[in-house]
Structures are given as structure tokens and as C-alpha cells.
Amino acid sequence: MADFHTEATVSENGSLIIKGIPYLSGHKVEVIIKDKSTQMDMKEKYSLRGSVLKYEQPFETVAENEWEIIQ
């Protein structure tokens, strides 16, 4: 069966209730908890995404003449 993703809020006493889990009673599952309140949004996390308009010579070496070992 595919992964099941949902969001929930931790109550004041530190408990968490997840309803509507699509697995049968008795099945073993793995629970991973991530703090969503501190995650960056996609725009902030990938601020340079889409900013490259054109690559000029993308497979050429960079600063080849500046390496001391080559000279």
C-alpha cells in the first residue's frame, strides 16, 4: 500500500490524535514526526530556482589557466 501523509496539531498535553488511517487494525506502521512550523516555504528554500536564463559553454573548464599545478 502507498504511504499515508497527513497533518495534525499537537495538543496542550503533548498528545497527538491521527484519524482516518487507511490500514487495518494490528498492522505495524512507522511514525515520523516533522515540525512544520519551522520549515521554509519552497520560494525561500529554492530562491535561485528558475533564475538561470542561459548557460554559456556549460561543459568548459573553469579557471583552467589559474591552477598552479598545470603551469
N, C-alpha and C positions, 0 to 999 in steps of 0.2 A: 504494500500500500504506500502511497506517496506521503511525504512529510506533511504534517499539520502545523500551520502557523496561526497564531492568534495574539492579541494584545490584551493585557489585563492590568489593573492597578492594585498595588499592594495596600491593604487596609491599615488602619492605625495600629492594630495589634501585631502587624507583621505577617499576617496570613494572606494567602492568595487562593482565589477560587477560579477554576477554569471550567466553563460549562461547554457542552456540545462536542466533546472529544469523540472523534469517529472511530474508536477502537472498542473491541468487545471487553467486557469485564474480565479481569485476570491476565490480560496481555501486558507484557513488560514494555515500558517505553522509557526513553531518555528525555530528561527535562533539562533545558539550558535556559538560563535567565540572563537577559541583556538589559542594561539600563538605557532606556530610550530617551530619557530626559537630557543626557549629556552627548548624544550623538549629533554630529554635524549634518546639516541637510546636504543634498547632493551638490547644489550650487557652490556651497562653501568648501566641501571636501574636494571637489574636482574643479577648482576655479580656472584652470587653464584649458579645460576640455573645450574643443572647438575653436581655440584661439589661433591655431596654425592655419594660415591661408594657403601657403605654398612651400614645398620643400625644394631648395635649390641644391642639386648634387647630393642627395641623401646618402649615397654609398661611398663618397670620397672620404679620405682620411682627414683628420682634424689636427692642425698644427704639426704636421709631419716634419717640417724644417726646424722646429723648435726643440726637438728631442736631442739631447746631448749625445746619447749612445749611437745615434745614426750618423753623426758627423765624424 
